Amino acid sequence: MQHWMIVAVAGLLFFAAQLALCLRFSGWLRAFDDVLQRMLHHLDEGGDGRVDLTESGRRFAWLGWVARAFPAGQAAGSFTREDVLHELDMRVAGNADYLLLQRMGVMAPLLGVVLTVLGFPFIEVPAGAEMQEMLGVVAPLVAGVGTGAVLALVNQFLLHVVGGRTEALRVTGRTWFDTVVWRGVGLDTRAATTSTIAAMQTLARAMTQSAEEQRAHAERLAATSVALEAAGDEFGRTVRTLGSDVRGLPEVFASLREASGRASDALNQLIPVGQRALAELDVSVSAFRSTIDNAFVPAVRAQRAAIDGHGTTIGGSVAGNRG
């Protein structure tokens, strides 16, 4: 029985908090809507539609922001209509009661889990209890989870209610701004806004084109990387092939070194032979020269003298015959 009381009290308190937040936020929306409707009525009666705008801006921040951004009788700033409507949505969505009401939709199931956990100490299972009695004992635990689920459903219903009223307020706020404020914005301001939008569009197109070029460069870089990778693989294969070929070079160099050694030894053996041949050649030349000087030259001279003597004898005989 104690756990039933805890579940009931916690569920009622949570429901009361949800209902209070919903009523507070709904009252704020209604008061906001009444202010906008009053200013629209003032416009219909021939006024400027800004009645008590500054005073209302103290309670409703969006009206104060509009009054500062679009002062009456002065050129507006650089804000566009979309900026103003976005500001309205942000101000409404940022209401503290609305934010807490949204979060309570997540808190409700957690509350059910907590109530279920708190019910375990109160469980008293009688000895030899049947299934029907067991269900009666654990009923408070199930009630905790059920309470959390029901509160979550109630929260979604309340959010739906305030969501409809919020959308109605946004429509009223847009209507008031378009008819009272935006219509009075000067043509120069609109032209400047249009120029700004056009410049932003041009910038967006330029950025898009630059992104496309960057994408093309990236694709070319990727293709180049693939080609470099393929070239690296080919170079690796070439190096491996060259390495296998180079492994046989030490044996070739060794055999060449041995042949060079043997050739060097043969040359070393030929050098003394050549020296002896040159020495013998010098002796033969000297002997030949001595033979020419000592034997051949005197023989030639003797032969020449004999020839000269024989010629003289023949000449005398011929002269005697003529006489």
C-alpha positions in Angstrom: 0.0 0.0 0.0 2.9 2.4 0.7 4.3 1.9 -2.8 0.9 2.6 -4.3 0.9 5.9 -2.4 4.4 6.8 -3.7 3.4 6.0 -7.3 0.2 8.0 -7.1 1.8 11.0 -5.4 4.7 11.1 -7.8 2.5 10.7 -10.9 0.1 13.4 -9.8 2.9 15.8 -9.0 4.5 15.2 -12.4 1.2 15.6 -14.1 0.6 18.8 -12.2 4.0 20.2 -13.2 3.3 19.3 -16.9 -0.1 21.0 -16.8 1.3 24.1 -15.0 4.0 24.5 -17.7 1.5 24.0 -20.5 -0.8 26.6 -19.0 2.0 29.1 -18.3 3.3 28.8 -21.9 -0.2 29.0 -23.3 -0.9 32.1 -21.3 2.4 33.7 -22.6 1.4 32.8 -26.2 -2.1 34.2 -25.7 -0.8 37.5 -24.2 1.7 37.7 -27.1 -1.0 37.1 -29.6 -3.2 39.7 -28.0 -0.5 42.4 -28.3 0.0 41.6 -32.0 -3.8 41.6 -32.6 -4.1 45.0 -30.8 -1.4 46.5 -33.0 -3.1 45.1 -36.1 -6.4 46.6 -35.0 -4.6 49.9 -34.4 -3.3 49.7 -38.0 -6.9 49.1 -39.3 -8.1 52.2 -37.5 -5.5 54.3 -39.3 -2.6 54.2 -37.0 0.9 53.0 -37.7 0.5 49.6 -36.0 3.2 50.3 -33.5 1.1 51.2 -30.5 2.9 50.5 -27.2 5.7 48.6 -29.2 8.5 49.7 -26.9 6.6 48.9 -23.7 5.5 45.5 -25.1 9.1 44.8 -26.1 10.0 44.6 -22.4 7.8 41.6 -22.0 8.1 40.1 -25.4 11.8 40.2 -26.5 11.0 39.7 -30.2 9.0 42.9 -30.4 11.8 44.8 -28.7 14.3 43.4 -31.2 12.1 44.5 -34.1 11.7 48.0 -32.6 15.5 48.3 -32.5 16.2 46.7 -35.8 13.5 48.6 -37.7 13.0 52.0 -36.0 10.0 54.0 -37.2 10.8 56.7 -39.7 14.4 55.5 -40.2 16.2 53.4 -42.7 16.3 49.7 -41.7 19.5 47.8 -41.1 20.8 44.9 -43.1 18.2 42.4 -41.8 16.0 40.5 -44.2 12.5 39.2 -43.7 13.8 35.7 -43.3 16.1 36.9 -40.5 13.1 38.5 -38.6 11.0 35.4 -39.0 13.8 33.2 -37.9 14.3 35.4 -34.8 10.6 35.0 -34.0 10.9 31.2 -34.2 14.0 31.3 -32.0 12.3 33.5 -29.4 9.3 31.3 -29.2 11.2 28.0 -29.1 13.6 29.4 -26.5 10.8 30.0 -23.9 11.9 28.4 -20.6 8.5 26.8 -19.9 8.3 25.3 -23.4 11.8 23.9 -23.2 11.1 22.3 -19.8 7.8 20.9 -21.1 9.7 19.2 -23.9 12.2 17.7 -21.6 9.6 16.3 -19.3 8.6 14.1 -22.2 11.9 12.3 -21.7 11.8 12.5 -17.9 8.4 10.7 -17.7 9.7 7.2 -18.7 12.7 7.7 -16.4 10.3 8.5 -13.6 8.4 5.2 -14.2 11.7 3.3 -14.0 12.6 5.1 -10.7 9.2 4.3 -9.2 9.7 0.6 -10.2 13.1 0.4 -8.6 11.8 2.1 -5.4 9.0 -0.6 -5.3 11.4 -3.5 -4.8 11.9 -3.0 -1.1 8.2 -3.1 -0.5 7.7 -6.5 -2.1 6.7 -9.2 0.4 6.1 -12.5 -1.2 4.2 -14.8 1.2 5.4 -18.4 1.5 3.6 -20.8 -0.9 1.9 -17.9 -2.8 0.2 -18.8 -6.0 0.5 -17.1 -9.4 -2.5 -14.8 -8.8 -1.1 -13.7 -5.5 2.3 -13.1 -7.1 0.7 -10.8 -9.7 -0.9 -8.8 -6.9 2.4 -8.4 -5.2 4.3 -7.1 -8.3 1.4 -4.9 -9.4 2.9 -1.8 -7.8 6.1 -2.4 -9.9 4.1 -2.6 -13.1 2.2 0.5 -12.0 5.4 2.5 -11.8 6.3 1.7 -15.4 2.7 2.3 -16.5 2.6 5.7 -14.8 5.8 6.8 -16.7 4.3 5.7 -20.0 1.0 7.5 -19.3 2.8 10.7 -18.3 4.8 10.5 -21.5 1.6 10.2 -23.6 0.1 13.1 -21.7 3.2 15.2 -22.3 3.0 14.5 -26.1 -0.7 15.6 -26.0 0.2 18.9 -24.2 3.0 19.5 -26.6 0.6 19.1 -29.5 -1.8 21.6 -27.9 0.9 24.3 -27.4 2.4 23.5 -30.8 -0.9 24.5 -32.5 -1.0 27.7 -30.5 2.7 28.4 -31.2 2.0 28.1 -35.0 -1.0 30.5 -34.7 1.3 33.0 -32.9 3.9 32.7 -35.7 1.2 33.4 -38.3 0.0 36.5 -36.4 3.6 37.7 -35.9 4.4 37.3 -39.6 1.2 39.1 -40.6 1.9 42.0 -38.3 5.6 42.3 -39.5 4.7 42.2 -43.2 1.9 44.7 -42.9 3.3 47.1 -40.4 7.1 46.9 -40.6 8.2 45.3 -43.9 5.9 47.3 -46.0 7.4 50.5 -44.6 10.9 49.5 -45.4 12.4 51.9 -48.0 13.2 50.9 -51.5 16.8 51.6 -51.0 17.0 49.1 -48.2 15.2 46.5 -50.3 17.6 47.2 -53.2 20.5 46.8 -50.8 19.1 43.6 -49.5 18.5 42.4 -53.1 22.1 43.3 -54.0 23.4 41.5 -50.9 21.4 38.4 -51.8 22.7 38.6 -55.4 26.2 38.9 -54.1 25.8 35.9 -51.8 24.4 33.9 -54.7 27.4 34.9 -56.9 29.7 33.9 -54.0 27.9 30.6 -53.7 28.3 29.9 -57.4 32.0 30.8 -57.3 32.5 28.5 -54.3 30.6 25.8 -56.1 32.8 26.2 -59.2 35.9 26.2 -57.1 34.7 23.1 -55.3 34.2 21.4 -58.7 37.7 22.4 -59.8 39.1 21.1 -56.6 37.3 17.9 -57.1 38.7 17.6 -60.6 42.2 18.3 -59.3 41.7 15.7 -56.6 40.7 13.1 -59.3 43.8 14.0 -61.3 45.9 13.7 -58.2 44.4 10.3 -57.5 45.1 9.1 -61.0 48.7 10.4 -60.8 49.1 8.6 -57.5 47.9 5.4 -59.1 50.3 5.9 -62.0 53.2 6.5 -59.5 52.2 3.4 -57.6 52.3 1.4 -60.8 55.7 2.9 -61.7 57.0 2.0 -58.2 55.8 -1.6 -58.7 57.6 -1.7 -62.1 60.7 -0.2 -60.6 60.6 -2.8 -57.8 60.3 -5.6 -60.3 63.3 -4.2 -62.3 65.4 -3.9 -59.2 64.5 -7.5 -58.2 65.5 -8.7 -61.7 68.7 -6.7 -61.7 69.5 -8.1 -58.3 69.1 -11.6 -59.5 71.3 -10.8 -62.5 73.9 -9.0 -60.3 74.2 -12.0 -58.0 76.2 -13.8 -60.8 78.7 -10.9 -61.3 81.0 -11.8 -58.3 81.8 -15.2 -59.8 82.5 -13.6 -63.2 84.7 -11.0 -61.5 86.5 -13.8 -59.6 87.3 -15.8 -62.8 88.4 -12.6 -64.5 90.7 -11.8 -61.6 92.2 -15.3 -61.8 92.7 -14.9 -65.6 94.3 -11.5 -65.0 96.6 -13.0 -62.4 97.7 -15.7 -64.8 98.3 -13.2 -67.6 100.3 -11.1 -65.2 102.4 -14.1 -64.2 103.0 -14.9 -67.9 104.1 -11.4 -68.6 106.5 -11.5 -65.7 108.0 -14.6 -67.2 108.3 -13.1 -70.6 110.1 -10.0 -69.4 113.5 -11.8 -68.6 113.2 -13.7 -71.9 112.8 -10.4 -73.8 115.7 -8.9 -71.8 117.9 -11.9 -72.8 116.8 -11.6 -76.5 117.7 -7.9 -76.5 121.0 -8.6 -75.0 121.8 -11.3 -77.5 120.6 -9.0 -80.3 123.0 -6.3 -79.1 125.9 -8.9 -79.2 124.9 -10.0 -82.7 124.7 -6.4 -84.0 128.1 -5.7 -82.5 129.6 -8.8 -84.0 128.0 -8.0 -87.4 129.3 -4.5 -87.2 132.8 -5.7 -86.3 132.8 -8.2 -89.2 131.8 -5.4 -91.6 134.5 -3.1 -90.3 137.3 -5.7 -90.0 136.6 -8.1 -92.9 134.1 -6.8 -95.4 135.5 -3.3 -95.9 139.1 -4.4 -96.5 137.9 -7.1 -98.9 136.0 -4.5 -100.8 139.0 -2.3 -100.9 141.2 -5.1 -102.2 138.7 -6.0 -104.8 138.5 -2.4 -105.9 142.3 -2.1 -106.2 142.4 -5.4 -108.2 139.8 -4.1 -110.6 141.6 -0.8 -110.9 144.9 -2.6 -111.7 143.4 -5.0 -114.2 141.8 -2.0 -116.0 145.2 -0.3 -116.3 146.8 -3.5 -117.8 144.1 -3.8 -120.4 144.4 -0.2 -121.3 148.2 -0.5 -122.0 147.6 -3.6 -124.2 145.1 -1.9 -126.3 147.3 1.1 -126.8 150.2 -1.1 -127.9 148.0 -2.8 -130.4 147.0 0.5 -132.0 150.6 1.5 -132.3 
